[in-house]
């Protein structure tokens, strides 16, 4: 048996799916537009987090964005028919978040 697999069943038995409050935060309510959704997504995530959690909803369509920084208790829900089109400009992802390890 491959190393570590003997613990797989025990580990899986301890895994619990996340539970999010039943609140939606549509990115369009927070100013996201198809051509620039970055700040609208960030505002929706911040509002969701500050409200104790819920679901940030990306509606159908193509949404151009830069970096997305999720917070605890926030479920980023990309609706069927929705596409997040991430920027190819490296500057849109600065500052770099350093690994805490």
Legacy VTK file of the C-alpha trace (Angstrom):
# vtk DataFile Version 3.0
C-alpha trace
ASCII
DATASET POLYDATA
POINTS 101 float
0.000 0.000 0.000
1.251 3.503 -0.817
2.452 5.523 2.171
-0.314 7.576 3.804
-3.280 5.821 2.186
-3.892 3.726 5.281
-5.149 6.936 6.963
-7.440 7.989 4.104
-10.690 6.548 5.505
-10.087 8.106 8.931
-9.293 11.479 7.376
-12.376 11.409 5.134
-14.593 10.517 8.107
-13.465 13.757 9.794
-14.109 16.004 6.786
-17.214 18.193 7.057
-18.524 20.285 4.161
-18.638 24.032 4.810
-21.926 25.633 5.797
-22.622 29.202 4.685
-25.390 31.549 5.847
-28.308 31.809 3.413
-27.488 35.327 2.145
-26.625 36.369 -1.411
-24.353 39.235 -2.405
-24.661 39.721 -6.197
-21.524 41.356 -7.581
-23.633 43.693 -9.735
-25.140 45.227 -6.591
-21.601 46.217 -5.582
-20.633 47.856 -8.876
-19.239 45.008 -10.965
-19.504 45.514 -14.706
-18.654 43.042 -17.449
-15.566 45.034 -18.443
-14.288 45.654 -14.884
-15.599 43.424 -12.124
-12.550 43.512 -9.823
-13.693 46.174 -7.362
-17.333 45.068 -7.413
-16.268 41.526 -6.530
-13.987 42.839 -3.766
-16.804 44.989 -2.322
-19.264 42.063 -2.431
-16.744 39.798 -0.682
-16.094 42.456 1.970
-19.848 43.004 2.565
-20.440 39.251 2.759
-17.578 38.748 5.224
-18.615 41.703 7.396
-22.190 40.335 7.512
-20.982 37.009 8.874
-20.798 35.145 5.579
-22.946 34.013 2.712
-22.702 33.641 -1.024
-21.081 36.111 -3.434
-22.898 35.531 -6.718
-21.359 35.963 -10.166
-24.332 36.041 -12.567
-24.315 34.632 -16.105
-22.067 36.499 -18.508
-18.363 37.139 -18.924
-16.759 39.185 -16.170
-13.260 40.609 -16.585
-11.369 40.711 -13.302
-7.997 40.862 -11.657
-7.098 39.153 -8.403
-9.850 37.801 -6.156
-9.060 37.494 -2.456
-11.579 35.315 -0.636
-12.348 35.657 3.064
-13.617 33.232 5.675
-17.288 32.242 5.469
-17.552 33.503 1.863
-18.813 31.139 -0.839
-17.894 32.446 -4.303
-20.722 31.132 -6.474
-20.082 31.271 -10.220
-23.510 30.793 -11.763
-24.145 28.510 -14.698
-23.319 30.490 -17.817
-20.898 32.772 -15.947
-17.218 33.095 -16.783
-14.553 34.903 -14.801
-12.009 36.157 -17.337
-8.837 36.894 -15.395
-6.461 39.631 -16.478
-3.204 38.653 -18.176
-1.429 41.736 -16.761
0.831 40.654 -13.869
0.454 44.110 -12.279
-3.217 43.295 -11.603
-2.069 40.707 -9.053
0.185 42.908 -6.922
1.004 43.073 -4.129
1.943 39.423 -3.947
0.537 37.584 -0.937
3.437 35.799 0.708
3.071 32.218 1.872
2.946 32.094 5.688
5.107 28.962 5.802
LINES 1 102
101 0 1 2 3 4 5 6 7 8 9 10 11 12 13 14 15 16 17 18 19 20 21 22 23 24 25 26 27 28 29 30 31 32 33 34 35 36 37 38 39 40 41 42 43 44 45 46 47 48 49 50 51 52 53 54 55 56 57 58 59 60 61 62 63 64 65 66 67 68 69 70 71 72 73 74 75 76 77 78 79 80 81 82 83 84 85 86 87 88 89 90 91 92 93 94 95 96 97 98 99 100
